[in-house]
């Protein structure tokens, strides 16, 4: 077989188009992966909807990729053909800029990103640099493992930035929150879940995963929070979360894009409350989280759709019609 099917973004705010493309050949240090499953991430939605403004076009989206290695480029030593691997958002870094030299490769000035500046996993095959891929071990199916590659990794970095918070608020209970709620409970934290107003299904889902309280994002929690993580891309949640955390508490903005944050009184930031953002991930984040996940054990809730229904999967995510995460499955 020399050709593959791919869902391609040709212009922002337009539906993806299914096309046939030649199967790419791996270059030095690259692996060719036969994709089995690719999670549908909110970042994909930001790219398709034009909220992230500098994608490579035309582009194959997707960066929560699980598959098996079909071919090796020269110099590949970390993997063998047939290995199951995961491909995340961070696709390449320069290793030489001021951030890379300080161990902050997530802030690399020249980084390349899977499904944004590099073609991603909404396709039968994809290429990746061996150095930025992870072995996927354990008993999770390909579909169940796919959301770990971004929803899990970014959630894990966000949880780390929340510090030792015992009472943790999660604003937006989707793919990332449903994973990190499990990790937080495993660590002995109390989880307070905030959802869209009236979303009783999401609140019930959060309670199933051990949340001690659920409510909509307009409500105050029954007791002050030590930290809050905002997964929903809604700037208006920032003042609400700041009001909900204790003095010295932290509010973490976990998304790559968020609507404008409205003005708010200094009083709700005062007393050493902290407002921080999370950018991308490091390979160390990935290694640490993927080692921890089986111990929890993390169980992902996924809704599987065929590759050809990528636009429907994005629409469900946009409209909040998902329990957990959507995952595209390849026919091969």
N, C-alpha and C positions, 0 to 999 in steps of 0.2 A: 504494500500500500504506500503510495507516495503523496496522497492528499488527505486533508483533515477538514472537519467542520469546525467553524468558529463563529461566535457572536461578536460582531464588530461595532464599535462606536465610531461613526464617521463625522458626526457633528453633535455638539452638546445640545441637550434638550430635544433630541430626536431618538426614536426607538433604535435599539440595536438591530443590526441586519445580519441574518445568517448567511455566511459565505463559505465557499470552499477555498482552502489555501494549501500550498505545498507544505509538507511537514518540514520544519526547519532542521538544520544540521548543527550539532553542538560545536562550538568553537573551543579553543583552549580554556581549560578550567570550567567548562560548562557541562551540564548534564541535560539530556533530552528526557523529559518525563511524560509518560503516557498517563494523562490525567484520568482519575477515577471519579473524584468529587471536588467541587469548588464551592465554598461557602459564599453567600451573597451578603456582603458587608455594607453598613451604612456609608462607609467611605466610597464604595462603588456608586452608591446613589448620589453622593456629592459630586463625583466625577461626571456621571451621566447627566445630571441636572445642571451642570455648568457652575456649581458653587466652588469647585476647585478648578482654577481657570487655565492651567498650563499643561494639560495632558498631551502626550504624543498622539497625534491623529494621522491616519486611523489607528484605533487602539482596541486590543482585546483586553477587556477588564478582568478583574478577579485576582485576589491575593490570599485566599484561604484555601490553598491547593494541596490535595493529597493524591498521590499516584505512585507509579513504579517506574524505575529508571529503565528506559528503553535503549539508550546509547550513551557513551561517554566520550567527551572531548579529550584531547591530549592533555596530560598533566593531572587528570582527576585521580586522586588517591583515597579520598574519604569514603567513597561508595563503590558498589559493584552493580552491574546490571541486575535488575530484578528487585533491588532494595526498595522498600516503601519509604517515601520521603514526604516531608511537608515543605511548602514554599510560602514564606510570609511576605508582608508588605515591604520590608527593607530588603532591597535586591542587590545593592552594591554601595560601598563607601570608598573614599579615596585613600584613607589610611594616613594622610599626610597633613590635613588641615588642622587648625588649632584645636578643634573639638575632637577629632579622631585621636590626636596625640594625648588628649586628656582623658581618654576612655569614654568619651561622649559621642560615640559614632551615630547615635540617633539624631544628633544635631549636625551631622556632616554637611559642609557647605556645598558639596558636589554629589550628594547621594542620589541614587536612582531607586525608583520604587516600582514594585511589581503591580501591574494593572493600572499604572498611571504614566510613568515615563518608560516603562518596559512592558511588553505584551505579557498578559497574565493568563489565567486559567479557565476562562470561558471558552474552552477549546478542547479538542481531543488530545493535543500535545502542547507542551510549552518548554521553553528553555530556562535554565536558571544557573547562576554561578554556584558551584559546589560549596563555596565557603559560607553561603548565606542560607543554606538549606538545613533541615533538621531530620534525623532519623525518626520515624514514627513507629514506636513499639507499643506493646500492650494489646488489649483485647477490643478496643473500640473499633467499630467499623470505619471504613473510609469516610462515610457521610458523617458519622458522629465525631470523628477526629477533625474534620475540616474547620469548624468554628474555633477550635483551639488556636489556630494559626493567626488570628487577629483579635477576635472578640475576647478570647482567653488571654492572649499575650498583652494586649493593651489594658485589659481589665486588671491583670496581675501587676503591671507597672503602676497603674493608678492606685491599686490597693497598697502597694509598697509606699507610695508617696503620701498616703493617708496616715502613715505612721502606725502607732500601736493602739489606735482607736478601738475602744471596747464597744461603743454604740455607734454603728456605722449606717449612714443613710445612703441609699441608692436611688437616684432620680432617673427614671426611665428603666423599665424592667423588660429589656429585650435580650438579644443574644449575649452581650457582654455581662449584663447584670445577673442573668440566670446562671452563668458559670461562676462568677466571682462571689455570688451569694453562697455557693457551696464551699468555696475556699475559705471565706470568712467564717462560716459556721464551723468548719473543720479546725480553724484556729481559735475557736472559743469566743468569737465576737457575736454581738447581737445585731441583727440586720433589720433595718427599717426601710420598707420599700415604698417608693412614691411612683404613681403611674399617671397616665392621662386621666382627667376627670371622667368618671363613669366607667372606667375599664375594669369591671368586676372580674373578668376572666384573668387578666394579668395579675390582679391582686390575689386571686385564689391560687394562681400558679406560684406566686411568691411565698404564700403561706405553705404550700406543699414542700417548698425548698427550705423551710425553716425560718422564714421571717417572723419576728415577734410582733410586728405591727405592719399594717398596710393602709394606705390612704392615697388620695390624689394629691398632685403636686401643689395644690393651693392650700393644703392643710398643714398645720404645725404638728410635729410629732408629739406624742404624749410626754416625752421627757427630752431634755437637750441632748444633742448628738455630739460626740467627740470629733467626728469628721463626716464629710459627705462627698460622694462621687457623683458627678453629673454626667450621665451617659447620653441623655436626650440633648439634641443640638439646639437648645432653646435658651437664649441669653437671659430671659426673664427669670429663669430658675436660679441664677447666681445670687441676687438679693435674698430670695426665699431661703436658699441654703445657708447663706451667711447668718440670717436671723435664727436659723435652727441650731447652729453649732455653738458650743460653749466658748468662753474666752480662751484663747490659745488653740482653738480648734482649726481644722483645715478643710477647705473646700477645693476639690480637685475637679478641673474641667477635663474630661477624658477624650473629647472628640477632636478631630482634625479641623472641623468647621463648626461654627455656632452662629446663630443670629445675634444681632447687636445686643450688648448688655445695657440695659437701661441705667440711667443715673440712680444713685442710691445714697442715703445719708452716711456720712463717715462713721457715725456711731455704730453701725452694724459691722464695720470692719475693725474698729478700734479694739483695744485690749488684746492685741497681738493675735487676732484671727489672721489666717493666711489664705490667700487665693492663688492657686498655682494651676498650670496647664501641663498636660502630658503630650509629648511629641514623639511619635514613631515608637521604636523599640530598639533594644540592643540584642546582639546574639546571646549575651549572658542572660538577659530576661528570658529568652526562649528556652535555653537549656535549663534554667532554674524552674520555670513553670512546667515544662514537659516532664521533668523529673518528679515534681510534686503532684501533678494531676492524678496519677494512678493511686497515690496514697490517700487521696481525699475520700473515695475516688470521685472524680468529676464525671458526671453523666450529662450529656448534652441532649436537649430536645430539638429535633430537626424535622423540617418538612421538606421532602425531596421532590424535585421537579426535574424533567428532562432538560438538557441544554437548550433545546429549541424554545422553551418557555421562560427564558431569562427575563424577558420584558415583564411577564406576569409576576415573576418572583420579585423584581424590583418594585412593581406596583404594589404588591402586598406589603413590602417593607415600608414604602412611602406612606401607605394608608394605615399602618399599624395593625395589619391583619395577619400577624404571625405569632405563634407560640414558640418562643425560642428563636431558632435561626432557620433560614431557607438555605438549601444546598442544591446545587445543580449536579446532576448525575450524567456521566457520559455513557453512551451506548456501548463503547468498546470495553 
